Amino acid sequence: MPRTTTRRRAWRPFGSLRVAPVGAVVIMAAALAGCGSSRSSHVGAPPSSRLEGLLLNPPEPAAPLVLHNYTGQLVSLATIRGKAVFVTFVYTHCPDVCPLIASNLGVALDLLGARARQAQVIAVSVDPHGDTPAAVARFLRAHGMVGRMQYLIGSGSELARTWSAWSVGSRREVGHPELVDHSALVYGVSASGKLTTVYPPTFEPSEIAHDVAKLAAR
């Protein structure tokens, strides 16, 4: 299988890829990350000498994102300005990929210290049935992300609209209905609301921490 290399490492594409154009680049953003496996996702974009994430050239306005979090508060990406925003798609019962992403985002915030106020982390559910408010609360406590991650949930139709807008794939694994194959990328949105960088699920926390100030200044 072909291997795409960033400046420091490579990861393998997998699953059913649905190609979505974003400006002058193509993001294979619907690659499905099989929770319970070692598969990861693939993004094609030119490397940046100034940002650790893969840079979209040119950045474009981020897709709409308006959902309620697990406490019932309405969250709209359009109202979050002046911060670097990191958006990912996860589910609470995922055995490996999602906990890794959540934990590493937490480490990135730890690395930032007081500068963490320049960042906002948003997780969008890919499991409308399993991601109940109680399940999300347990997940956030387990990964030290209470008050640090906006975990957005909703009905199947509400979430499907968001998945479509962000070119995110989500499906139940054949033979394992408790598992969800889903896109496992982290999207970096600038302070002005532009989708600017993309990170694989194997990102290093230091990469996110490095990019926060730069995204918050754009």
C-alpha positions in Angstrom: 0.0 0.0 0.0 1.4 3.4 -0.8 2.9 5.5 2.0 2.8 9.2 2.3 5.5 11.0 4.2 5.4 14.2 6.2 8.5 16.0 7.2 9.1 13.6 10.1 7.1 10.4 9.7 4.7 8.5 7.5 1.4 6.8 8.0 -0.6 4.4 5.9 -3.9 5.2 4.2 -6.7 2.6 4.7 -10.3 1.9 4.4 -12.7 3.5 1.9 -11.4 6.9 0.9 -13.8 9.6 -0.2 -11.9 12.5 -1.7 -13.0 16.0 -0.9 -11.4 19.1 -2.6 -10.3 21.9 -0.3 -9.0 24.8 -2.3 -5.8 23.9 -4.2 -5.2 20.7 -2.2 -7.1 17.4 -1.7 -7.8 16.1 1.7 -8.6 12.4 2.0 -10.6 13.3 5.1 -13.0 10.5 5.0 -10.5 7.7 5.6 -12.0 5.6 8.3 -10.0 4.9 11.4 -10.9 1.4 12.7 -11.1 1.6 16.5 -9.6 -1.6 17.8 -7.0 -1.7 15.1 -3.7 -0.1 14.3 -5.0 1.6 11.2 -4.7 5.4 10.9 -5.6 8.1 8.4 -4.0 9.9 5.5 -4.0 13.5 4.5 -2.4 14.8 1.3 -1.1 18.4 1.6 2.2 20.2 1.2 4.4 20.4 4.4 4.8 23.8 6.1 8.1 25.2 7.3 6.3 27.3 9.9 3.6 25.0 11.3 4.0 21.4 12.5 0.7 20.3 11.1 0.1 19.7 7.4 -0.7 23.1 5.9 -3.8 23.6 3.7 -2.8 25.9 0.8 -4.7 28.1 0.8 -6.6 27.9 4.1 -10.4 28.1 3.7 -13.3 29.0 6.0 -14.0 26.0 8.3 -17.2 24.2 7.7 -20.2 25.0 9.9 -20.2 23.3 13.3 -23.2 24.0 15.6 -24.1 21.3 18.2 -24.9 21.0 21.9 -22.2 19.7 24.2 -22.9 16.9 26.7 -24.2 19.4 29.3 -26.7 20.9 26.9 -24.9 24.1 26.0 -25.0 25.2 22.4 -21.6 25.5 20.9 -20.9 27.2 17.6 -17.5 27.2 15.9 -18.4 30.5 14.2 -18.5 32.3 17.6 -15.0 31.1 18.7 -12.6 33.7 17.4 -9.2 34.8 18.6 -8.2 31.2 19.5 -6.6 28.3 17.8 -9.3 25.6 17.6 -8.6 21.9 17.2 -11.6 19.8 16.0 -11.6 16.1 16.1 -14.2 13.3 15.7 -14.3 10.5 18.3 -16.6 8.3 20.4 -16.5 7.3 24.0 -16.4 3.5 23.6 -13.5 3.5 21.2 -10.8 1.2 22.6 -7.7 2.9 21.2 -7.6 5.7 18.6 -10.0 8.1 20.4 -8.5 7.8 23.9 -5.0 8.4 22.3 -6.2 11.5 20.6 -8.0 12.9 23.7 -5.0 12.1 26.0 -2.5 13.6 23.6 -4.6 16.8 23.2 -4.6 17.0 27.0 -0.8 16.7 27.0 -0.5 19.4 24.4 -2.6 21.7 26.7 -0.3 20.8 29.6 2.7 21.7 27.6 1.2 25.1 26.9 0.7 26.0 30.5 -1.0 29.4 30.8 -0.9 29.7 27.0 -3.5 27.0 26.8 -6.1 29.8 27.0 -5.2 30.5 23.4 -6.6 27.1 22.4 -10.0 25.5 22.3 -10.4 21.7 21.8 -13.7 20.4 20.2 -14.6 16.8 19.9 -17.6 15.8 17.8 -19.3 12.4 18.4 -19.4 9.8 15.7 -21.7 7.6 17.8 -25.1 9.2 18.4 -26.4 6.2 20.3 -23.5 5.4 22.6 -22.3 8.9 23.4 -24.8 9.8 26.1 -24.1 12.7 28.5 -23.1 10.2 31.2 -20.7 8.3 28.8 -19.1 11.6 27.7 -18.7 12.8 31.3 -16.9 9.5 32.1 -14.7 9.8 29.0 -13.6 13.3 29.8 -12.9 12.4 33.5 -10.8 9.4 32.4 -8.6 11.5 30.1 -8.4 14.6 32.2 -10.3 16.7 29.8 -13.2 18.0 31.9 -13.5 21.7 31.2 -10.8 21.4 28.5 -12.7 19.8 25.7 -16.0 20.7 24.3 -17.5 17.3 23.5 -20.5 17.8 21.1 -23.3 15.2 20.8 -26.6 15.1 19.0 -29.1 12.9 17.2 -28.1 10.8 14.2 -29.4 13.4 11.7 -27.8 16.3 13.5 -24.4 14.7 13.7 -24.7 13.4 10.1 -25.0 16.9 8.8 -21.8 17.9 10.6 -20.0 14.8 9.3 -21.1 15.6 5.8 -20.0 19.3 6.1 -16.5 18.2 7.4 -16.2 15.2 4.9 -16.0 12.8 7.8 -16.8 9.1 7.4 -18.5 7.1 10.1 -19.8 3.5 10.0 -20.3 0.5 12.2 -17.6 -2.2 11.8 -19.0 -5.3 10.2 -19.3 -8.1 12.8 -18.5 -5.6 15.6 -21.4 -3.3 16.0 -20.0 -1.8 19.2 -17.1 -0.4 17.2 -17.3 2.6 14.8 -15.0 3.1 11.8 -14.5 6.8 11.5 -12.2 9.6 10.4 -9.5 10.1 13.0 -7.9 13.4 12.0 -7.4 16.6 14.1 -8.3 19.8 12.2 -6.5 23.1 13.1 -8.7 26.2 12.7 -7.1 29.7 12.9 -8.4 32.5 15.1 -10.1 34.0 12.0 -12.1 30.7 11.4 -9.9 29.3 8.6 -9.3 25.6 8.3 -5.5 25.8 8.2 -3.8 22.6 9.3 -4.5 18.9 9.6 -2.9 16.3 12.0 -3.0 12.5 11.8 -4.1 10.6 14.9 -0.5 9.8 15.6 0.4 13.5 16.1 2.9 14.4 18.8 1.5 16.7 21.5 4.4 19.1 21.0 3.2 19.7 17.4 -0.2 20.9 18.6 1.5 23.0 21.3 3.9 24.5 18.8 1.1 25.5 16.4 -1.3 27.1 18.9 0.3 30.6 19.0 0.7 30.6 15.2 -2.9 29.6 14.6 -4.1 32.1 17.2 -2.3 34.9 15.3 -3.9 34.1 11.9 
